[in-house]
Amino acid sequence: MVGKKLEDGRVHAVGRRKTSVARVYLQRGKGEWHINGRSLSEYFPRSAYQTILEKPFQTTDTVGEYDVKVNVRGGGLTGQAGAIQLGIARALLIEDEERRVSLRRGGLLTRDPRRVERKKYGQPKARKRFQFSKR
């Protein structure tokens, strides 16, 4: 289950990226953002992250129509921004199934499967090797 409609008119969806998990709640409103109790510009001061988060709304022409409340945990800012973006896209899809084509075309419904590769023994990092000495 990736999301559902709640009794109070809100829509709940979950988005994941790398090690981040975002629980997104959408409700019709004025376009206010609350991410872990802080505003969008406070939590993500860089405009690149704000652009990532607003992409689902721009794709579906719903900018400023929904209030967004997000609880996000784990990972760094890039992973959290990606997780929130997927959660918003899924929530918009639950709200109106006809948005599926535009969200799919924008690549917003696909969960990014890339994760950090584990470090291997006998090496300093996942793929880096110690310097080879023939003699």
C-alpha positions, -999 to +999 in steps of 0.1 A: +000+000+000+015+033-010-013+056+000-050+062+008-077+088+013-084+097+049-118+105+065-109+142+071-104+149+033-066+145+034-047+121+011-018+101+026+011+086+005+046+073+012+077+080-009+111+064-006+146+072-021+180+059-010+175+055+028+149+083+032+112+077+039+086+105+035+050+104+047+031+130+027-003+144+036-021+165+009-052+186+016-069+212-005-057+246+006-035+276-003-002+259-011+014+259+024+043+236+032+052+220+065+082+196+064+090+182+098+073+212+114+092+237+093+084+257+061+097+247+027+123+274+024+135+268+060+139+230+055+153+232+019+170+265+015+185+256-019+162+264-048+172+232-066+155+211-039+124+233-040+122+228-077+123+191-073+094+192-048+072+214-069+076+193-101+046+170-095+024+201-090+037+218-121+032+186-142-004+183-131-011+221-132-021+221-095+005+246-081-009+263-050-040+241-047-028+218-019-014+222+015+015+198+020+024+183+054+054+159+053+072+138+079+105+127+065+133+106+081+167+092+071+193+099+045+205+134+033+187+163+017+189+148-018+173+115-007+147+133+013+138+156-016+134+126-039+113+107-014+090+137-009+086+142-046+075+105-051+051+108-021+035+139-036+032+123-070+015+092-055-008+114-033-019+134-064-026+101-082-048+089-053-067+122-054-074+119-092-066+088-112-067+108-145-033+124-136-015+091-141-005+098-177+010+132-171+028+120-139+041+088-157+053+109-186+072+132-163+089+101-147+074+110-113+058+076-104+090+055-108+108+048-075+146+053-080+161+020-070+197+032-067+213+027-033+248+030-019+270+000-028+284-018+002+321-017+011+340-049+003+366-064+026+402-060+015+394-026-002+392+009+011+358+016-005+332-002-025+352-002-058+384+015-050+414-008-045+446-004-026+476+004-047+491-027-064+528-033-060+544-059-082+576-060-061 
